[in-house]
Amino acid sequence: MAGVDSRYAWWRLAASVTISALGGIGMWSIVVALPVVQLDLGVSRSEISFAYTTTMLGFCVGGAFMGRLVDTKGIVPAIVLSAVLLAAGFTAAGLAPSLGWYAAAQGLLIGIGAAATFAPLVADISHWFEERRGMAVAIAASGNYLAGAVWPPLIELAMRDFGWRTTYFGAGALCLLTMVPLALTLRRPPPFQAAERAGIAAAAPRRSVGLRPNSLQALIGVAGLACCVAMSMPQVHIVAFCADLGYGVARGAEMLSLMLGFGIVSRVASGWVADRVGGVATMLLGSVLQTVALIFYTTSDALISLYVASALFGLFQGGLVPSYAIIVREYFPPKEAGVRIGIAMSSTIIGMALGGWMGGVLFDLTGSYRAAFLNGIAWNVANAAIGWWLLARQGRRTAMA
């Protein structure tokens, strides 16, 4: 049976995670390729970093665009389009004779294409679960972290053996040949669409805080931006932080890997929590714990303590981003899930980009990362305040009802 919480739903989740891990190469490949492409194109580090910025901007725009496509046409067209864009983008970038060409291919094709394999897939899978929706959403969102753990070392190895251009051609072919067949396994429409065609009204949102939909969407966006400004500090700067302390780049890379690995554990665990206490309470819990982990970074810069802080940070922060998808599904109609989850997830990407830049600026101004960590803590407090306010407002409305 292909209904909510069915065996098929779990198979669909497995396919979604696989697609997310494959398409995630579009987000993580540029991180590894940047220094090699910089040397080949003969540009500066700041100039080649512009290509990373265009990729993130494309990912942000693509999240909302692809989400809207999922709401109107379904997940299959979105994933097929994603595969085509990724294949075209990697091919175009691999042929790039200049920085402008490369940055355009990264942003307009790879960034937008990769976006469909994150928020839209999370939105789609949320329709197939009710009792274990939090767990399913968290697992689906882990596909992006899985891509971050798998692709960087493989891309580095391929570039070392075959060059970055050939590696890009291979990545494009891989996306097209694997993602399209996997997309076809997701052809069944979500249960709520079948119910609507049968004349059964879709279930109303389970929770309410008494805000207008767009006002609540904006508040969720601010919360996502704030938490990811804080989240970006260790994720973006931990390698440079370790290098500055004299521990070397390799130690920082190990800490980043440790962080992402524990982040997968955190995402799955947060889904289990969300199924019991709801999305807003899960967000608030994750926000408080992330603040604690950031404080650890400010108390000691010894090597062992940094490994411990990185493990704790990964264990505490991983559930924050999936919680926004769960909140959207609790407060908004199912037919709006794709675009609203896409917007919510895009705000977190903007937060990562903004926070990474702010960390660098504060380091340049002060000569250390202490101010950057304190800045992250301040943004995290703002996120926790939003979560507390939403939870309190929801509680009052429940009591009145």
C-alpha positions in Angstrom: 0.0 0.0 0.0 1.3 3.4 -1.0 -0.2 5.5 1.8 1.0 7.7 4.7 3.5 5.9 6.9 3.5 2.8 4.6 6.3 0.6 3.6 6.4 2.4 0.3 6.9 5.7 2.1 10.1 4.3 3.7 11.3 3.1 0.3 10.5 6.6 -1.1 12.6 8.1 1.7 15.5 5.9 0.8 15.3 7.0 -2.8 15.1 10.6 -1.7 18.2 10.4 0.5 20.1 8.8 -2.4 19.0 11.6 -4.8 20.0 14.2 -2.3 23.4 12.7 -1.7 24.0 12.5 -5.5 22.8 16.0 -6.3 24.7 17.4 -3.3 27.8 17.2 -5.4 26.7 20.4 -6.9 27.0 22.2 -3.5 30.2 20.6 -2.2 32.4 20.2 -5.4 33.3 23.9 -5.6 34.7 23.9 -2.1 37.3 21.3 -3.1 37.9 22.7 -6.6 38.4 26.4 -5.7 42.2 26.4 -5.3 42.7 24.2 -8.4 40.4 26.3 -10.6 41.9 29.5 -9.3 45.4 28.4 -10.5 44.1 27.2 -13.8 42.2 30.4 -14.6 44.9 32.7 -13.2 42.7 34.6 -10.8 43.0 35.7 -7.1 41.5 33.9 -4.2 38.9 36.7 -3.7 37.9 36.5 -7.4 37.5 32.7 -7.4 35.5 33.0 -4.2 32.9 35.0 -6.2 32.0 31.7 -7.9 31.2 30.2 -4.5 29.0 33.2 -3.8 27.1 32.7 -7.1 26.6 29.0 -6.4 25.0 29.8 -3.0 22.9 32.5 -4.5 21.7 30.0 -7.2 21.0 27.5 -4.5 18.9 30.1 -2.6 16.9 31.1 -5.7 16.5 27.5 -6.8 15.1 26.4 -3.4 12.0 28.6 -3.8 11.7 28.1 -7.6 12.0 24.3 -7.4 9.7 24.2 -4.4 7.0 26.0 -6.4 7.5 23.5 -9.2 7.0 20.6 -6.7 3.8 22.2 -5.5 2.4 22.6 -9.0 3.9 19.7 -11.0 5.2 17.2 -8.5 8.7 16.1 -7.5 9.6 14.2 -10.6 9.8 17.2 -13.0 11.9 19.0 -10.4 14.4 16.2 -10.0 14.7 15.6 -13.8 15.2 19.4 -14.3 17.8 19.3 -11.5 19.7 16.5 -13.2 19.7 18.3 -16.6 20.8 21.6 -15.0 23.6 19.8 -13.0 24.8 18.0 -16.1 24.7 21.1 -18.2 26.4 23.2 -15.4 29.3 20.8 -14.8 29.9 20.5 -18.6 29.8 24.3 -19.1 32.0 24.9 -16.0 34.4 22.3 -17.2 34.7 24.2 -20.5 35.1 27.6 -18.9 37.8 29.8 -20.4 37.3 32.6 -17.8 36.1 33.3 -14.3 32.9 34.9 -15.5 31.9 31.8 -17.5 32.8 29.5 -14.6 30.9 31.7 -12.0 27.8 31.8 -14.3 27.8 28.1 -14.8 28.1 27.5 -11.1 25.3 29.9 -10.1 22.8 29.7 -12.9 23.1 26.0 -13.6 24.8 24.0 -10.8 23.5 26.1 -7.9 19.9 26.1 -9.0 20.1 22.5 -10.1 21.5 21.3 -6.7 18.7 23.2 -4.9 16.1 20.7 -6.0 17.9 17.9 -4.1 17.5 19.6 -0.7 14.4 21.5 0.4 12.0 20.3 -2.4 12.8 16.6 -1.6 12.3 17.3 2.1 8.9 18.9 1.3 7.9 16.0 -0.8 8.8 13.4 1.8 6.9 15.3 4.5 3.6 14.4 2.8 4.3 10.7 3.1 4.6 10.6 6.9 2.3 11.6 9.8 3.3 9.7 13.0 7.0 9.8 12.1 7.2 12.9 10.0 9.9 14.5 12.1 12.1 11.5 11.8 11.5 11.2 8.0 12.2 14.9 7.4 15.4 14.8 9.4 16.6 11.7 7.5 15.8 13.3 4.2 17.7 16.5 5.2 20.7 14.3 6.1 21.3 13.6 2.5 23.0 17.0 2.1 25.3 16.2 5.0 26.0 12.8 3.6 27.0 14.4 0.3 29.4 16.7 2.3 31.0 13.7 3.9 31.3 11.5 0.7 32.0 13.8 -2.2 35.0 16.1 -1.2 37.6 13.3 -0.8 36.3 11.6 -4.0 36.5 14.9 -5.9 39.9 15.6 -4.6 41.2 12.2 -5.7 39.6 12.5 -9.1 41.0 15.9 -9.7 44.5 14.7 -8.7 44.3 11.8 -11.2 42.3 13.4 -14.1 42.3 17.1 -13.6 39.4 19.3 -12.5 37.8 19.7 -16.0 37.5 16.0 -16.6 36.2 15.5 -13.0 33.5 18.1 -13.7 32.5 16.3 -17.0 32.3 13.1 -15.0 30.2 14.7 -12.3 27.7 16.0 -14.8 27.4 12.6 -16.5 26.9 10.9 -13.1 24.1 13.2 -12.1 22.2 12.7 -15.4 22.6 9.0 -15.5 21.6 8.3 -11.9 19.2 11.0 -10.8 16.7 10.6 -13.7 16.0 6.9 -13.2 15.8 7.5 -9.4 13.3 10.4 -10.0 11.0 8.0 -11.9 10.6 5.9 -8.8 8.9 8.9 -7.1 6.1 9.1 -9.7 3.3 8.4 -7.3 1.5 11.6 -6.2 1.4 12.5 -2.5 -1.5 11.1 -0.6 -3.1 14.5 0.0 -3.4 15.1 -3.8 -5.1 11.7 -4.2 -7.5 12.7 -1.4 -8.3 16.0 -3.0 -9.1 14.4 -6.4 -11.5 12.1 -4.5 -13.2 15.2 -3.1 -11.8 14.8 0.4 -10.5 18.1 1.9 -6.9 18.2 2.9 -6.3 18.2 6.6 -5.9 21.6 8.2 -2.6 22.6 9.8 -2.2 21.0 13.2 -1.0 24.1 15.0 -1.6 27.9 15.0 0.1 30.9 16.5 -2.5 33.4 15.3 -0.2 35.2 12.8 -0.9 35.9 9.1 0.8 33.2 6.9 3.3 35.6 5.3 4.2 37.1 8.7 4.9 33.7 10.1 6.9 32.8 7.0 9.0 35.9 7.5 9.6 35.1 11.2 10.7 31.6 10.3 13.0 33.1 7.7 14.6 35.4 10.3 15.0 32.5 12.7 16.7 30.4 10.0 19.0 33.2 9.0 20.0 33.9 12.7 20.7 30.3 13.6 22.8 29.7 10.5 24.9 32.9 11.0 25.8 31.3 14.3 26.2 27.8 12.7 28.5 29.1 10.0 31.3 30.3 12.3 32.7 26.8 13.1 31.7 25.2 9.8 33.3 27.9 7.6 36.3 29.0 9.7 37.3 25.9 11.8 40.1 25.0 9.3 41.5 28.5 9.2 41.1 28.7 13.0 43.2 25.6 13.5 45.8 26.8 11.0 46.1 30.2 12.9 46.6 28.3 16.1 49.5 26.3 14.6 47.6 22.9 14.5 47.6 22.8 10.7 44.9 22.5 8.0 44.7 18.8 8.3 43.5 19.0 11.9 40.9 21.5 11.0 39.6 19.3 8.2 39.4 16.4 10.6 37.3 18.6 13.0 35.0 19.6 10.1 34.5 16.0 9.2 33.8 15.1 12.8 31.3 18.0 13.0 29.4 16.8 9.9 29.4 13.2 11.0 27.9 14.0 14.3 25.5 16.4 12.5 23.9 13.4 10.7 23.4 11.7 14.1 21.9 15.0 15.4 19.5 15.3 12.5 18.1 11.9 13.0 17.8 12.3 16.8 16.1 15.7 16.4 13.5 14.1 14.1 12.7 11.6 16.9 12.4 14.6 19.3 10.2 16.6 16.9 7.7 13.7 16.6 7.1 14.0 20.3 7.3 17.8 21.1 6.8 19.5 17.7 9.0 21.6 15.4 9.1 24.8 17.4 10.2 23.1 20.7 12.8 21.1 18.7 14.1 24.4 17.2 14.3 26.0 20.6 16.1 23.0 22.1 18.6 22.9 19.2 19.2 26.7 19.5 20.0 26.5 23.2 22.4 23.5 22.7 24.1 25.2 19.8 24.8 28.3 22.0 26.3 26.0 24.6 28.6 24.5 21.9 29.7 27.9 20.7 30.6 28.9 24.3 32.9 25.9 24.4 34.9 27.4 21.5 35.4 30.6 23.4 36.7 28.9 26.6 39.8 27.0 25.3 41.9 26.7 22.2 43.7 23.5 23.2 43.7 20.8 20.5 41.7 18.2 22.5 39.2 20.7 23.6 38.6 21.9 20.0 38.0 18.3 18.9 35.5 17.9 21.8 33.8 21.3 20.9 33.5 20.3 17.3 31.9 16.9 18.2 29.5 18.7 20.5 28.7 21.4 18.0 27.9 18.7 15.3 25.8 16.8 17.8 23.9 19.9 18.9 23.3 21.9 15.7 22.2 19.2 13.1 18.6 19.3 14.0 18.0 23.0 13.6 17.6 23.2 9.8 15.1 20.2 9.5 13.0 21.8 12.3 12.0 24.6 10.0 10.6 22.2 7.5 8.6 20.5 10.3 7.3 23.9 11.5 6.1 24.7 8.0 4.2 21.4 7.8 2.6 22.1 11.2 1.5 25.6 10.4 0.8 25.7 6.7 -1.4 23.7 4.2 0.2 20.8 2.5 -0.2 22.2 -0.9 2.1 25.1 0.0 4.8 23.0 1.5 7.2 23.0 -1.4 7.6 26.8 -1.9 7.4 27.6 1.8 10.0 25.0 2.9 12.1 26.2 0.0 12.0 29.8 1.2 12.7 28.7 4.8 15.7 26.6 3.8 17.0 29.4 1.5 17.1 31.7 4.5 19.4 29.3 6.2 21.8 29.3 3.2 21.8 33.1 3.3 22.6 32.9 7.0 25.5 30.6 6.3 26.9 33.0 3.6 26.4 36.1 5.8 27.8 34.4 8.9 30.9 33.2 7.0 31.6 36.7 5.7 31.0 38.3 9.1 33.4 35.8 10.7 36.1 36.9 8.3 35.5 40.6 8.8 35.6 40.3 12.6 38.8 38.3 12.4 40.4 41.1 10.2 39.2 43.7 12.7 40.3 42.0 15.9 43.1 39.6 14.9 41.3 36.6 16.4 38.1 34.5 16.1 36.9 35.2 19.7 34.7 38.2 18.5 33.4 36.1 15.7 32.3 33.3 18.1 30.7 35.9 20.4 28.8 37.3 17.3 27.5 33.8 16.6 26.3 33.5 20.1 24.4 36.8 19.9 22.7 35.7 16.7 21.8 32.3 18.3 20.2 34.1 21.2 18.0 36.0 18.7 17.0 32.6 17.2 16.2 31.2 20.6 14.1 34.2 21.4 12.0 33.7 18.3 11.5 30.0 19.2 10.5 30.8 22.8 8.0 33.5 21.6 6.4 31.2 19.1 6.2 28.4 21.6 4.6 30.6 24.3 2.1 32.1 21.8 1.2 28.6 20.6 0.7 27.5 24.2 -1.6 30.4 25.0 -3.8 29.7 22.0 -4.0 26.0 22.9 -5.0 26.8 26.4 -7.7 29.2 25.1 -9.0 26.6 22.8 
